[in-house]
Amino acid sequence: MTQPSKPNLVFVFADQFRAESLPANDPDVHAPNLQRMANEGMTLSHTYSSNPVCSPARASIISGMYSHTHGLVNNNLRLRTDLTPIAQVYKDNGYETGYIGKWHIDGVEKPGFVPPGPRRQGFDYWAAFNRGHDYWSSVYFRDDPTPIPMGGYEPDYQTDLAIDYIQKHRDRPFCLFMSWGPPHTPFYPQKGKHRNRRNLWHRRR
């Protein structure tokens, strides 16, 4: 297996994720895998969201622009397609691109199929949905509008998809974005739903 000539990018982000959510910033937080990612990846100690609202903030990450420039000043709007998104920059430099999870910059559709083409803002591999926080009954879409249901807790299967993507693309440069919904509300699933669905999930694995 050949090693990629350029460093890979795995950009992991979550709704309403604070700096205090890492063990390095709060000794009461137990998240060894997140801390290992921080230790072995890149951490930015003076980084702030450009906007406290979901869609505008996501559009800024994708476009590199402030809200008043890219045009999304509120939730549930559609990002225009005449920009140069970050995924396109990576593609122009020889990278494979992929996006997994919540998108939330393609209008009001929920969960919302985003068709292949400009509205995916330069991402080729796609296992995503526009918006929603149904963590135990979520779906995602690939390249046709048929929803793909996944049992278990949403971030679990999204992480499995990301690991599969990394393993299949590890011999060439890639840019992968993975967007988790939690810790956005609802914070705690019902105990019965949590237990039953987790058991079902582990049996399927």
ABEGO torsion letter per residue (X at the ends): XBBBABBBBBBBBBBGBBAAABAAABAABBBAAAAAAAAABBBBABBBBABABAAAAAAAAAAGBBAAAAGBABBGBBBBAABBBAAAAAAAAGBBBBBBEBAGAAEABOAEBBBBEAAAGGBABBBBBABEBBAAABBBBBABABBBBBBEBAAAAAAAAAAAAAAAAAABBBBBBBBBAOABOBABBBAAAAAAAAAAAAAAX
